[in-house]
Amino acid sequence: MASMGEVQMAGLVIATVIFVAFTIRHLLKPRPTKNPATLQDPSVKYPLRLVDKEIISHDTRRFRFALPSMQHVLGLPVGQHVYLTEKIDGSLAIRPYTPVSSNEDLGFVDLVVKVYFKNSHPKFPEGGKMSQYLDSMKIGDTIDFRGPNGLLVYQGKGKFAIQPDKKSKAKIVVAQHVAMIAGGTGITPMLQLIRHIVADPGDKTKCSLLFANQTEQDILLRGELEELASSHPDLFHLWLTLDRPPEGALLQFATATMPTHTPTLPLLYPNCRVSTVSGLFIVIVIVIIFMSILASTPQVTPLRFVAFCFCSSIILSCIT
């Protein structure tokens, strides 16, 4: 018959074996790993290699650049942008761009760029220095990326962190409805935000976008914008306006709420929401109201906010 000491020893051995087994199992259990971010320091330049170039239209290209590995993400918060830097014709060119790819995409980053060719515009006979350089790049060439940059970060569920300037602490603004105004290539920051919102089932923030262009051919990413609007009508409303609509196009008008002295102008095309000059007036009123709110907020002046929004093509947000 086993003695009391032997029983205690056996119990201790069993307990030790169980403890060791659980410890080994815990150590060997696969743990979720966070994908490494490419952009670690905004002051550092990261050379990325061009791996694909797609011609979208006569003057628009989609450029795909490889990240350091297929496990890397770009590391760009929603609302931020990158700078591309390159020495062109003996001088350093620096231009901001917002990727159209998601920060969840592994191994690559996509940019959609409108190429401003020489002699395509009388006011800019030399065209766009950086856009023409990008168009001339060959597969395998590299260009320096730097970021993240910007004074606004979208934290999800209507919450924005906005810095009045680079040295100030970010202020939190919560919006139920975000109004956006974009023209031409300024659409990319808006698309970045809209995609992020509609991809999150828990985010009920509404977005309204007024997207202005010269001609129908100038509308960048139109197919994707219209798809987002039709797939998420409760979250995203899209208005497209043109300065020079084509002849014979089916035009739509909204006159019910327009003042009698306001001229009716065709501003919208099929498959989009109806809009006119009254729509522009409503947007302007929203902007003025929001600026008035900002004017009463310490350290955030309307002048700073307007420069921040329009010069950087960032979002005008309004709390509804």
N, C-alpha and C positions, 0 to 999 in steps of 0.2 A: 504494500500500500504506500502510495506516494506521500511523502511528508509535506507539511505546510510550506516549507521553504521551496521544495521542488515545484509545487503548484504555483507559487508566486513567481518563480523564475520562468516557468512555462508561459504564464500570462504576460509577463514582461516581454518575452521573446516574440509572442504573437502580436502584441501591440506594436512592437518595434517594426516587425515585418509589414504590418498594415500601414504604418506611418510612412515607411520608406517607399512602399508601392504607390501610395497616393502622391507622395512628393515627386517621384519619377514621372508619374502620369501627368502631373501638373506641369512639370518642366518640359516634357516632350509634346504637350498639347499645342497645336498650331495656334499662333496668336495673330490677330488681324494687324497688319502693318500699314502704316501711313505711307502713301506714295511720296517719294521725294519731290520737292518743288525745285524748278529750274531757277526761278528768280528769288534769290536769297537776300540780295542787298541792292537797293535802288541805285547805289553809286557805282556798282560794278557792271561792266559790259560783258554780255554772254554771247559769244559768236554761235549762231545757229545756221545750219546748212539747208539750202533750198533742195527739196526732194521732189516737188511737183509744182507745175504751173498750168492752170486751166484758163482758157479764154472764155469768159462769160459773154462778152459783147465786144464791139469794135474798140472800145476804150476801157474795158473793165476786166480785171484779172483776179483770179484766186490763187494766192501763193501759199504753199504748205512748206513749213520748216520743221526739221527734225529736232526733237529735244535730246538731251544727252543720252537717254536710254528709253526703251519701250515701257519702262516702269515710271518714268518721270511725268509729272503734270507741269503745266506752266507755272502755277503758283500765283495767279492774278485774281485778287478779290473782285467781286462784281461791283462795277462802278469805277474801276481803275483802268489805266491804259499803260501801254509800253511806249518807249522811245526807240526808234531805229536811228542809228548813227552810222555815217559813212563819209569818207573823204571823197568828194566828187569834184573834178576839175580843179584840184588844188585847194579847195575849201571844205570845211567840215559842215555837212548837212545833218540836221537833227529834225525828225518829224514824229509827232505822236500818232499812234494807231491803236484802235481797239480790236482785238481778235474777234472773229465770228465763230470760232470754235469754242467749246465749253472748257472750263477749267477742270472738268472731270475726264476729258479726253487724254488718253495715255500716249505718249511718244511723239506728239506733233502739235503744232499750232497753225491755224489758218488765218490769213489776212485777205480781205477783199479790198482791192485798191482801184480807184479810177485813175487811169493814166492821162495826164494832161500833156499832150504832145506839143511840140514846137509849132508855132503859127496856127494853132487851132483856135486861139482867142486873140483878138486884136490888142487887148490890154496886157496880155501876157505872152509876148511873142516867143519867149524862151521856153514856155511851158513849165511843167513841174519837175524840179530837179530830182527829187527823191523818187517820184512815181515813174519817171522815165528810166532812172537807174534800176529800179526793181524790175521793170519790164525787160531790161537788157540782160539781167542776170541769167546765167546758165545753170542747169541742174548740177549740184555739187558745190556751187559758190556759197560763200558764207557772208552774213551781215550781222552787225552787233545789235543785240536787244538789251534794253535797260529798263528796269522797273522793279516792283510796281510803282506807279506814279498817279497822282490825283488827290483831290481834297474830299472826295466822297466815296463811301463804302456802303453798299447795301447789305444789311445784316439779316435780311429775311423778315417775312411777315409784316411788311410795311415800315420797318425800322431802318432809318438812314443815319449814318454817322458822318457829319459834315464839319469840316474844319474851315473857319473863316480865312485862315492863311496857314502856311506850312508850320509855323511856330506855335500856333494855338491848339488847345485841346479840342477834340471833336465834340460837337454838340449833337445830341440825339433828337431826331425829328421822326415822329410816327405819322404816316400818311395812310389814309384809307383809299385815296384815289390819286394817281400820279398823272399829271398832264405833261406831255412831251411835245416839243417843236423841233423838227429836224429838217435839214436841207441837204440834198446830195449825199456826199460821203459821211456826213454827220449822223447818218442813220445807225452806224455800227454800235455806239454806246447804248442807244435805245434798244436795239435788238438784243444786246447782251442782257440787259435788265429784264426785258419782256420774257425771254426764254427762261431765265432763272425763276421768275414768278410762276409762270404756267407749269413749270416742271415740278413744283412743290405742291402736293395736294393740300397741305395745311396753310398755304399762303393765299388769302382771299383778296389781296390788294388789286384794285382795278387800275388799268392803264388806258389812257387815251392818247393817241399819237396823230399829230398833224404833220404830214410828210410832204414837203414842197420840192418841186423839181421844174426844170425848164420845159422838157418835153417828155413824152411817154417813154422814149428810149433811155432817158436818164434815170429812171426809177431803179435804184439798186435793190437787189434782194426782194423784189416785188412778190415773186411766187411764195417765198417763205413767209413774208408778212401777211399775205392774204390767207395762207394756210393757217397761220396762228389765229387770225381773226375769226375764221370760219370754225376752227376747232374749239375755240375758247371764247364764244360770244359773251359770256357772263363776265369775263375778266379783261378782254382786250378789244378796244374799238379803234378802227383805222380810218383816217381820212387822207386821201391823196389829192394834191392840188397841182395844177400845171399852169405855167405862164403861157405856153404856146400849145394849146390842144390841137390835135390833127383835124383836118377837114372831114366832115361826115361822121365824126364820132358820136355815139349815143351819149348825150349829156344829161345830167340830172340837176334839178334845182330844188331849193327849199325856200319858199316864199312866205309861208304862213306866219312866221315870227319876225319877219324882216320889217324894219321901219319903211314907210312909204317913200322916204327920200333916198333910201339906199339903193344903188343900182344893183340889179341881179347879174352876177357873173357866173359862167360855167366853171366850176372848180373840181368836179369829181367825175370819176369814170365808173363804169359798171363793176359789180362785184365788191364795191366798197360802200361805206355809209354815205348818206347824202350830206353835202356840205356846200356852203356859199360864203359870201362875205360876212354874213351874220355869224357863221361859225368862227371865222377869224376874230370877229368882234368879241364873241364869248370868251375865246381863249385869252385875248388881250385883257379882258376884265378880270379873269381868273388870275393872271399874272400880276396885275395891279393890286388885287386884294392880297395876294400872298406876299408881295413886296411890302405892303403896309404892315403886315404881321411881322415881317423881318425887321422893319424899321423900329419897332418897339422892343426888339430883342437886343440886349447889350452886346456889343462887339461884332454884330453881324449887320452891316449896312447894306442898303439896297444896291449901292454902287458895286460893292464887292460881289454881291450875289449875282447881279446881271453879268458882270465880267466873267465870273466863274461859270455861269450857265452857258452863255452864248459863245464866248471865246473858246471854251473847252468843249463845247457841244455836249454839255452834261444836262441833267434832268431838271425841269421845272416841276416841283412837286407842290401839291396843294392839299390841305387837310379838309375833307368834306364831311 
